[in-house]
Amino acid sequence: MRTHFRALMLAGFVAGAATIGLAPVLSQTNTQTVARYTMDAGTLSGMAAMGQGGGGMGAVMNMMRGGDQVAHELVLRLGTVRAPANGSPAADHFMPENARLGASVPLVTPRRVAGEVGMPGQTEMPRGRLLLFWGCGENAGPGQPVIIDFARLARGEVPPGLYAQGLNLPDDWQVMQSNSTTYGEWPNERAERRLTAQSSLLGAHRVAGNYTPDIAFDLAEDFMPALNPTGTELSGGAVRLRWNHLDKATGYYAWAIGAGRNERDMVWWTSSTTQAFGGPFADWISPAAARRYVEAGQLLAPGTTECVIPRQVRENGGEGMMTSLYAYGPQADFSYPPRPQNASSSWRPEWIARVRFRSMAMVIPGMDGMMGMGMGMGGAEQDAEPEAQAPAALPRCRGGLRGIAERAAGLCQ
């Protein structure tokens, strides 16, 4: 299990390094559009569903094998050009009853803390090498692996063309505290309920507060189905990764992290046909961007249901490869007043809202071999019913490599 945790820690580091400097530089300070609101809705399966419910060690092992454990995630962000009308910022998202989150959830404004980046004790540099592979197939393509000194990567010495770049399309605007006069988000420390596997987003939604105009829309799209991937080792040593076909998927992306054979090397593989890693693929992606990425070979086409991880990846990455799979889905857009059919570039609504969907899963291929090997999986614990409870409030992540790793391990937000 130590190897798996080390792989998870690296996953956090490389994902964080991959996003440095990649946030789209967009026109997000328009004074005529008062409020911008985003809902990012996800379906989680396999190990990605860990922490979303109970079930004891049996449920954990089932998820590591890519079992049918399913959970939902939802990220809400509100940004406006207004200061609060009175007192402290306050806003709520009023949910449909079938979301099972109560009448509303609070959009809390995070406390700005000076000095979060570059805190003392966060300057340790990893040692070793990063071995990069890409593409589906039983054998790795020519020129692989590309080998990078890990300490150089940590210092920001990124080889040209390594990380996938955002397309900076009009759909890819973001809501952040840094580009908003007043900002609120959920989940947060005041969250009292969690989504369940039965939660639904269908129906009427309304956002109201003392720094935003009322935002109201009816949502006709819901959480995507689960991917539930499985990994099967082939006779030559490669691993066949298979998953459920999702009707509304606009593209798929897989990547794997392995701890290496010599405790110094780490292995990173992606399903992209080109040498492009990380970047926007760990986020929600618009259908327009997904089409462009599919055409470029960086995402797998919507009809794809399998990808073979080359044997060289397994040989160098070991048996405990942490494998992640993403399916990007539909998008719903709303505004007030509604966007006219041939809107000019000068058209500006009072508010805009965007809802994106994805399905994501994590699995460690070959975990069946660990069953029954002293993992503490008594029958009573394995069959335990999940206990309904409010999610524990997670602290905000610190800066530096430690904060990136803690975020990947689910220890902060």
C-alpha positions in Angstrom: 0.0 0.0 0.0 3.0 2.3 0.5 3.7 2.1 -3.2 0.2 3.0 -4.0 0.3 6.1 -1.7 3.6 7.2 -3.2 2.0 7.0 -6.7 -1.0 9.0 -5.4 1.4 11.6 -4.0 3.2 11.9 -7.4 -0.2 12.1 -9.1 -0.9 15.2 -7.1 2.5 16.7 -7.8 2.4 16.2 -11.6 -1.2 17.3 -11.8 -0.3 20.4 -10.0 2.8 21.0 -12.0 0.8 20.4 -15.2 -1.5 23.2 -14.4 1.1 25.9 -13.5 0.5 28.8 -15.8 -2.3 27.0 -17.8 -5.4 28.8 -16.6 -7.0 30.5 -19.6 -6.3 34.2 -19.8 -9.8 35.3 -20.6 -11.8 38.6 -20.6 -13.4 38.0 -17.3 -13.6 41.5 -15.9 -16.6 42.8 -18.0 -18.4 45.4 -15.8 -21.7 44.9 -17.7 -22.1 41.3 -16.7 -22.7 41.4 -13.0 -22.6 37.7 -12.0 -21.0 34.6 -13.4 -21.9 31.2 -12.0 -20.6 27.7 -12.6 -21.8 24.2 -11.6 -19.4 21.3 -12.2 -21.2 18.0 -11.7 -19.3 14.7 -11.7 -20.0 11.0 -11.2 -17.3 9.0 -9.4 -16.6 5.3 -9.5 -13.8 2.9 -8.4 -11.3 4.5 -6.1 -12.5 8.0 -7.0 -15.6 7.2 -4.9 -13.5 6.7 -1.7 -14.5 9.1 1.0 -18.0 9.6 -0.3 -19.5 6.8 1.7 -18.9 3.9 4.2 -18.7 0.2 3.7 -15.5 -0.8 5.5 -12.3 -2.3 4.0 -14.4 -4.6 1.7 -15.8 -1.5 0.0 -12.4 0.0 -0.3 -10.9 -3.1 -2.0 -13.9 -3.3 -4.3 -13.3 0.3 -5.4 -9.6 -0.4 -5.9 -10.5 -3.2 -8.3 -12.8 -0.8 -10.2 -16.0 -2.1 -8.6 -19.4 -0.6 -9.0 -19.2 1.8 -6.0 -20.7 5.1 -7.3 -20.7 8.6 -5.8 -21.4 12.1 -7.0 -19.5 15.4 -6.8 -20.6 19.0 -7.3 -18.5 22.2 -7.3 -20.3 25.5 -7.2 -18.6 28.9 -7.8 -20.2 32.3 -7.8 -18.3 35.5 -8.8 -19.7 39.0 -9.2 -18.5 42.6 -9.7 -20.6 43.7 -6.6 -19.6 44.2 -3.0 -22.1 42.9 -0.4 -25.1 45.2 0.0 -24.9 44.9 3.7 -22.5 43.1 6.1 -20.5 40.0 5.2 -21.0 38.2 1.9 -23.9 35.8 1.9 -25.4 33.7 -0.9 -27.2 30.4 -1.2 -28.0 27.9 -4.0 -31.6 26.7 -3.6 -31.7 23.1 -4.9 -34.4 20.8 -6.3 -35.7 18.4 -3.7 -34.3 15.4 -5.5 -30.7 16.7 -5.0 -31.1 15.5 -1.3 -29.1 18.5 0.0 -31.9 20.2 1.8 -33.6 23.4 0.7 -30.3 25.2 -0.1 -26.5 25.0 0.3 -24.4 28.1 1.4 -21.9 29.6 -1.0 -19.1 30.7 1.4 -16.5 33.3 0.7 -13.1 31.8 1.5 -10.9 33.7 3.9 -7.9 35.3 2.1 -4.8 34.2 4.0 -1.5 36.0 3.2 1.6 33.9 2.7 -0.2 30.6 1.8 2.2 30.1 -1.2 5.8 29.3 -0.3 5.2 28.6 3.4 8.3 27.5 5.4 8.9 23.8 5.2 7.4 23.5 1.7 10.6 23.7 -0.3 11.6 20.1 -0.4 12.6 18.8 -3.8 11.8 15.3 -5.0 14.7 13.2 -6.3 14.7 10.6 -9.1 13.4 10.5 -12.6 10.1 10.8 -14.4 9.6 8.3 -17.2 6.9 9.4 -19.7 4.9 7.1 -22.0 1.8 7.9 -24.2 -0.6 6.2 -26.5 -2.8 3.0 -26.5 -1.3 -0.3 -27.7 0.5 -3.4 -26.4 3.9 -1.8 -27.0 5.1 1.8 -26.5 5.7 3.8 -29.6 9.2 5.0 -30.8 11.1 7.5 -28.7 9.6 6.3 -25.5 10.1 6.8 -22.6 11.1 10.4 -22.4 13.1 10.7 -19.2 13.0 13.9 -17.1 15.0 14.7 -13.9 12.3 15.1 -11.3 14.1 17.9 -9.4 14.4 19.9 -12.5 10.6 19.5 -13.1 9.9 20.7 -9.6 12.0 23.8 -10.2 9.7 24.6 -13.1 12.2 23.5 -15.9 9.5 22.0 -18.1 10.5 20.6 -21.5 8.8 22.4 -24.4 5.6 20.7 -25.6 5.3 18.5 -22.5 2.0 19.7 -21.0 -1.2 20.0 -22.9 -2.3 23.6 -23.4 -5.8 25.0 -22.9 -7.6 26.1 -26.1 -8.7 29.4 -24.6 -12.2 29.1 -26.2 -15.0 31.5 -25.3 -16.7 28.6 -23.4 -13.7 28.2 -21.1 -14.2 31.2 -18.8 -13.6 30.5 -15.2 -14.9 31.9 -11.9 -12.2 32.4 -9.3 -11.7 34.6 -6.2 -8.9 36.4 -8.0 -11.2 37.6 -10.9 -14.2 38.5 -8.8 -15.0 41.4 -6.5 -17.0 39.0 -4.3 -16.8 35.2 -4.6 -18.5 32.2 -3.0 -18.1 28.5 -3.3 -19.5 25.1 -2.2 -18.4 22.6 -0.8 -17.1 24.5 2.2 -16.7 24.2 6.0 -20.4 24.9 6.4 -21.5 22.0 4.3 -23.9 19.9 6.4 -24.9 17.3 3.8 -23.3 15.3 1.1 -24.6 14.1 -2.3 -25.7 10.5 -2.5 -25.6 8.0 -5.3 -29.3 8.7 -5.8 -29.0 12.5 -5.9 -30.3 14.3 -9.0 -29.9 17.8 -10.4 -33.0 17.8 -12.5 -35.4 20.7 -11.9 -35.4 24.3 -10.8 -32.3 26.0 -9.4 -32.0 29.5 -7.9 -29.0 31.4 -6.5 -29.7 34.4 -4.3 -27.5 36.6 -2.0 -26.5 40.1 -1.0 -23.9 40.5 -3.7 -25.6 38.9 -6.7 -28.7 39.3 -8.8 -31.1 36.4 -8.5 -29.9 33.6 -10.9 -32.6 31.1 -11.8 -32.8 28.2 -14.4 -34.3 24.8 -15.0 -31.8 22.0 -15.5 -32.8 19.2 -17.9 -29.4 17.4 -17.7 -28.3 15.1 -14.9 -25.3 13.3 -13.5 -23.6 11.0 -16.1 -23.6 7.2 -15.6 -20.5 5.6 -14.0 -17.5 4.4 -16.0 -16.7 1.4 -13.8 -13.4 0.6 -15.5 -11.7 -2.8 -15.3 -8.1 -3.6 -16.0 -7.0 -7.0 -17.4 -3.4 -8.1 -17.8 -2.7 -9.5 -21.2 -0.3 -12.4 -21.9 2.5 -10.1 -23.1 2.4 -7.9 -20.0 0.2 -5.0 -21.3 -3.0 -4.1 -19.5 -6.4 -3.8 -21.3 -8.5 -1.0 -19.7 -12.2 -1.3 -20.5 -15.1 0.9 -19.4 -18.8 1.5 -19.9 -20.0 3.3 -23.0 -21.6 6.6 -22.1 -24.0 7.9 -24.6 -23.4 11.6 -23.9 -19.6 11.4 -23.6 -17.8 13.9 -25.8 -14.3 12.2 -25.4 -12.3 10.1 -23.0 -8.9 10.5 -21.4 -6.9 8.0 -19.3 -3.6 8.3 -17.4 -1.6 6.1 -15.0 1.0 6.7 -12.4 3.4 4.0 -11.2 6.0 4.1 -8.5 8.8 2.5 -10.5 10.9 -0.5 -9.8 13.9 1.1 -8.1 12.1 3.5 -5.7 13.6 6.4 -7.5 11.9 6.3 -10.8 8.2 7.2 -11.4 6.2 6.4 -14.5 3.5 8.6 -16.1 1.4 7.4 -19.0 -1.5 8.9 -20.9 -3.8 7.7 -23.6 -3.0 10.7 -25.8 -1.5 9.9 -29.2 0.9 12.9 -28.7 3.4 13.8 -26.0 1.1 16.1 -24.1 0.3 15.5 -20.4 -1.9 17.0 -17.7 -3.1 20.5 -18.4 -6.9 20.8 -18.8 -7.7 17.1 -18.7 -8.2 16.8 -15.0 -10.9 19.4 -15.1 -14.3 19.7 -16.8 -14.1 20.3 -20.6 -16.7 21.9 -22.8 -18.0 19.9 -25.8 -16.4 22.4 -28.2 -13.0 21.9 -26.6 -13.5 18.1 -26.5 -14.1 18.0 -30.2 -10.8 19.9 -30.9 -8.9 17.6 -28.5 -10.3 14.5 -30.2 -9.3 15.8 -33.6 -5.8 16.4 -32.2 -5.6 12.9 -30.8 -5.3 14.1 -27.2 -8.7 12.6 -26.3 -10.1 9.3 -27.3 -13.2 9.4 -29.5 -16.7 9.3 -27.9 -17.3 5.7 -29.2 -14.2 4.3 -27.5 -14.6 1.8 -24.7 -11.1 0.4 -24.2 -7.4 1.3 -24.3 -4.4 -1.0 -23.9 -1.7 0.3 -21.6 1.7 -0.7 -23.1 3.7 -3.5 -21.4 6.7 -1.2 -21.0 4.5 1.1 -18.8 3.6 -1.9 -16.5 7.2 -3.2 -16.5 8.6 0.1 -15.4 5.7 1.3 -13.3 5.1 -1.9 -11.3 1.8 -3.7 -10.5 0.3 -0.9 -8.4 -0.4 1.6 -11.1 -2.9 4.2 -10.1 -5.0 4.5 -13.2 -7.5 7.4 -13.8 -10.2 7.6 -16.5 -12.3 10.7 -17.5 -15.4 10.9 -19.7 -16.3 14.5 -20.6 -20.0 15.2 -21.0 -22.6 17.8 -22.0 -22.9 21.4 -21.1 -25.9 23.6 -20.3 -25.7 27.4 -20.6 -28.1 30.0 -19.2 -28.3 33.8 -19.1 -30.5 36.7 -18.3 -31.8 38.1 -20.5 -31.6 35.0 -22.7 -29.0 35.1 -25.4 -30.5 36.2 -28.7 -30.0 34.1 -31.8 -27.5 36.2 -33.6 -26.0 38.0 -30.7 -23.4 40.6 -31.5 -20.0 40.6 -29.8 -21.2 43.6 -27.7 -24.1 41.7 -26.1 -23.8 41.4 -22.3 -26.4 39.8 -20.1 -26.9 40.6 -16.4 -25.7 37.1 -15.4 -24.5 34.0 -17.0 -24.5 30.4 -15.7 -22.8 27.3 -17.0 -23.3 23.6 -15.9 -20.8 21.0 -17.0 -20.8 17.2 -16.5 -18.2 14.5 -16.4 -17.7 11.0 -15.2 -14.4 10.0 -13.6 -13.0 6.8 -12.2 -9.8 5.5 -10.6 -8.7 1.8 -10.5 -5.5 -0.2 -9.7 -5.4 -3.0 -12.3 -4.7 -6.4 -10.8 -5.9 -5.6 -7.3 -7.8 -9.0 -7.2 -4.5 -10.6 -6.2 -4.5 -8.7 -3.0 -7.8 -10.1 -1.8 -7.6 -12.2 1.3 -3.9 -11.3 2.0 -4.3 -10.0 5.5 -6.2 -6.8 4.6 -8.6 -7.1 7.6 -11.6 -7.8 5.5 -13.9 -9.6 7.8 -17.3 -10.5 6.3 -19.2 -8.2 8.7 -17.1 -5.2 7.8 -17.3 -5.9 4.1 -21.1 -6.0 4.2 -21.5 -3.0 6.5 -24.1 -0.5 5.2 -22.7 3.1 4.6 -23.5 5.3 7.5 -25.2 8.6 6.4 -23.3 11.5 7.8 -22.2 15.0 7.0 -18.9 15.3 5.2 -16.0 16.4 7.4 -14.9 19.9 6.6 -11.4 19.8 5.0 -8.8 22.4 5.6 -7.7 24.6 2.7 -4.5 23.3 1.0 -1.2 24.9 1.7 1.3 26.0 -1.0 4.2 24.1 -2.3 4.7 20.4 -3.1 3.3 19.2 0.2 0.0 21.1 -0.4 -0.3 19.6 -3.9 0.3 16.1 -2.5 -2.2 16.6 0.3 -4.9 17.7 -2.2 -4.3 14.6 -4.3 -4.7 12.4 -1.2 -8.0 14.1 -0.2 -6.6 15.7 2.9 -7.4 19.3 2.0 -9.4 21.3 -0.5 
